[in-house]
Amino acid sequence: MMNIIEVPLPSGKALFLTTTIAGAHTNLAKPKHTDVYTDSFPEGITIAMDIEEFAELWEEALEVEEEITFEPDGVMIKLLREGSEDHGS
């Protein structure tokens, strides 16, 4: 099954295939927006959601037992089923 999420843009909307999302970060000019990098948008696309909202939407759409949390030293993705942890930033 392919999971697609709809996200608001500063003007309009965009659709992402969740498995093609490579990463995201807070937009430096507008902290309430997030820059998302995908196979279709390798240069990044700015969405009108903060990073926490986007991470929650992405996590739910993946439909896997993973938890994405934000920590001072980066992002932690915890595979709940396997009990392992993978740190990244």
N, C-alpha and C positions, 0 to 999 in steps of 0.2 A: 504494500500500500504506500502511495506517495502522499506525504503530508505537506500541505501548503498553508502558509499563514498570510493573513492580510495585515498590513501595517499602515498607519497614517504617515504621509509625507508632510512637509511644511505646506505643500499645496498639492492635494490629491491623495492617492493611495498607491501602494505597491504590493505585489504578491511575491513571496519567496518559497521556493522548494526547500524545506527545512534541512535536508541532507546536503545541500550545496552551500550552506552558510559556513564560512571559514572562521569568522570571528567578528567582534564588535568592540567599540570603545566609545566613551563619552565624547561628544563633539566639544572641542576646546573653546569654540566661539559661543556656543549655545549649550550650556550644561544640561538642559532639560531635553536635549536631542541626543541621538545615538548614531554613529557612523557604522554601517553594517557592510561587511565584505562577503561577497558570494561569488560563485563561478560566473554568474551573469553580470555582476557589478564588481569586478576585481579592483577597481579604483575606489570603491566604496560609494555608498548612497546614504544620505542623511535622512533619518526618519524622525518623526515628531513623537518620540517616546523616550523616557529616560532609560538608562541601562538596566535598572532593576526590573522595570515593567517588561522590557524586551526579553531579558533573560527568563523571566517567568513564562512568557508566552512561548518562547522557543522551547523551553524545557517541557511544557505541557504538550506541545505539538510533536516532540520527538517520540512520545509514548514509550519511553524506556525508563528503567528504574535508575535514573541519574538525578543527582541534586547539584545545582550550580549555586555556589555561595561566594560572596565577596569578602575578602579579607584585606587587611592593610598591605600585605605583600603580594597581592594578586588574586586571581580567581581559582577556586578549588572546585574540581568536578569529582564527585564521589559516586562511584558505581555501587549502589546500595545492594544490588543482588550479589555481587562478588565480594563486597566489603573492602574493596581496594580504593585507594585514593590516587588521583593524578593532579599534580599542581601545574598550573600554567599561568601566564600573564598576558 
